[in-house]
């Protein structure tokens, strides 16, 4: 079976030539020429990707999300509807900054960002981390951590499948088959089932 070409809705404006196979781009999406989108992504209605944006493979971005310069989204990330990304901690209308002067947000492999969350410039969300809906993320989120609130705070640990990892355990095997070693708030995956 051959690879599937990208689907681009007729009402989308896709200026980039770097769109991966099997990616679906829906109505009223605008992707600038410098953006890179991986394979098998799904970009919902009303999204906007600036020039210095990189999406890995298998990324889902729900409706009405704008990704600004210096945003990096790794493989398998889920971004809920109306999530807000920022790339400037000190914006002023009269001061135009060059893209290299701006910060950005990095979302690592497999992470989930809940609907209506806000991500402040300069943060990294770790692998398989989970940001609850409506959160304001002002600092880095370590891998396998669940955070939510305003500001977002640590609420527990999560498996790659998003099931809770019980507190106080040094070893844990999830019902999905994955096993972990836990030392405080640090989680290390030790097998794949």
C-alpha positions in Angstrom: 0.0 0.0 0.0 1.4 3.4 -1.0 1.7 6.5 1.1 -1.2 8.9 1.2 -0.7 12.5 0.1 -1.7 15.3 2.3 -5.3 16.5 2.3 -5.6 20.3 2.2 -9.1 21.8 2.4 -9.9 24.2 -0.4 -10.4 27.0 2.0 -7.0 26.6 3.6 -4.0 28.7 2.7 -0.9 26.5 2.8 2.3 28.4 1.7 4.7 25.8 3.0 6.1 23.1 0.8 7.1 21.0 3.8 3.8 19.2 4.6 4.2 15.5 5.5 2.3 12.7 3.8 -1.1 11.7 5.2 -1.5 15.1 7.0 -4.9 16.6 7.0 -5.3 20.4 7.0 -8.9 21.7 7.5 -10.9 24.8 6.6 -9.4 28.3 7.3 -6.0 27.1 8.3 -3.1 29.4 7.3 0.5 27.9 7.2 3.3 30.3 6.3 6.1 29.3 3.9 8.8 28.5 6.6 6.7 26.1 8.7 7.4 22.4 8.7 4.6 19.9 9.3 5.3 16.1 9.8 3.5 13.1 8.5 0.0 12.0 9.7 -0.8 15.3 11.4 -4.3 16.7 11.8 -4.7 20.5 11.9 -8.1 21.7 12.8 -10.2 24.6 11.4 -9.0 28.1 12.1 -5.3 27.3 13.0 -2.3 29.4 12.1 1.3 28.4 11.9 4.0 31.0 11.6 7.3 30.6 9.7 9.5 29.2 12.4 7.1 26.4 13.6 8.0 22.7 13.5 5.5 19.9 13.9 6.6 16.3 14.3 4.7 13.3 13.0 1.2 12.3 14.3 0.4 15.7 15.9 -3.2 16.6 16.5 -4.0 20.3 16.7 -7.7 21.0 17.4 -9.5 24.1 16.1 -8.4 27.8 16.7 -4.8 27.4 17.7 -2.1 29.8 16.6 1.5 28.6 16.7 4.1 31.5 16.7 7.7 31.6 15.7 10.1 29.3 17.6 7.4 26.8 18.6 8.5 23.1 18.4 5.9 20.3 18.7 7.4 16.8 18.8 5.8 13.5 17.6 2.4 12.4 18.9 1.4 15.6 20.7 -2.3 16.5 21.3 -3.2 20.2 21.5 -6.8 20.9 22.4 -9.0 23.6 21.0 -8.2 27.2 21.6 -4.8 26.6 23.3 -2.8 29.8 23.4 0.9 29.8 22.7 3.1 32.9 23.3 6.7 33.7 22.2 7.3 37.1 23.8 7.5 37.8 27.5 7.7 41.6 27.0 5.6 42.5 24.0 5.0 46.1 23.0 3.1 47.2 19.9 5.7 49.8 19.0 8.7 47.4 19.3 8.9 44.9 16.6 11.3 42.0 17.4 13.1 39.8 15.0 12.2 36.1 15.2 15.6 35.2 16.7 14.8 37.7 19.6 11.7 35.8 20.5 11.3 32.8 22.8 9.0 29.9 22.0 7.4 26.9 23.5 8.6 23.3 23.2 6.2 20.4 23.6 7.9 17.0 23.8 6.8 13.7 22.4 3.4 12.4 23.4 2.4 15.3 25.6 -1.3 16.5 25.9 -2.3 20.2 26.2 -5.9 20.6 27.3 -8.4 23.0 25.7 -8.1 26.7 26.5 -4.7 26.4 28.2 -2.1 29.2 27.9 1.6 28.4 27.5 4.0 31.2 28.4 7.1 31.8 26.2 10.2 29.9 27.1 8.7 26.8 28.7 9.1 23.1 27.8 6.4 20.5 28.4 8.1 17.1 28.9 7.4 13.8 27.2 3.9 12.3 28.0 3.1 15.2 30.3 -0.5 16.2 30.7 -1.7 19.8 31.0 -5.3 20.0 32.1 -7.9 22.2 30.4 -7.8 25.9 31.2 -4.4 25.9 32.7 -1.9 28.7 32.6 1.6 27.2 32.3 4.3 29.5 33.5 7.2 27.1 34.0 8.5 23.8 32.6 6.5 20.6 33.1 8.6 17.5 33.6 7.9 14.3 31.7 5.0 12.2 32.9 3.7 15.0 35.1 0.1 16.2 35.2 -0.4 19.8 35.9 -3.5 22.1 35.9 -4.8 25.3 37.4 -3.8 29.0 37.2 -0.9 28.9 37.5 -0.6 25.3 36.6 0.7 23.2 39.5 1.8 19.5 39.9 -1.2 17.3 40.5 0.3 13.8 40.0 2.1 11.5 37.7 0.7 9.9 34.5 1.5 6.9 32.4 2.1 7.2 28.7 -1.5 6.1 28.2 -2.7 8.9 30.5 -3.7 6.7 33.5 -2.7 8.0 36.9 0.5 6.6 38.5 -0.3 6.1 42.2 1.6 8.3 44.7 4.1 6.7 47.0 5.2 3.8 44.8 8.7 3.2 43.7 7.6 0.8 41.0 4.4 0.7 39.0 3.0 -1.4 36.2 0.0 0.2 34.4 -3.0 -1.8 33.2 -1.7 -0.9 29.6 1.4 -3.0 30.3 4.0 -0.3 30.7 6.3 -0.4 33.8 7.9 2.5 35.6 10.5 3.2 38.2 9.5 6.3 40.3 11.9 8.3 42.5 10.1 11.2 44.0 8.6 13.1 41.1 11.0 11.5 38.5 9.5 8.8 36.3 11.5 6.3 34.2 9.8 3.9 31.8 11.6 0.6 32.1 9.7 -1.6 29.6 7.0 -1.5 26.9 4.9 -4.3 28.2 
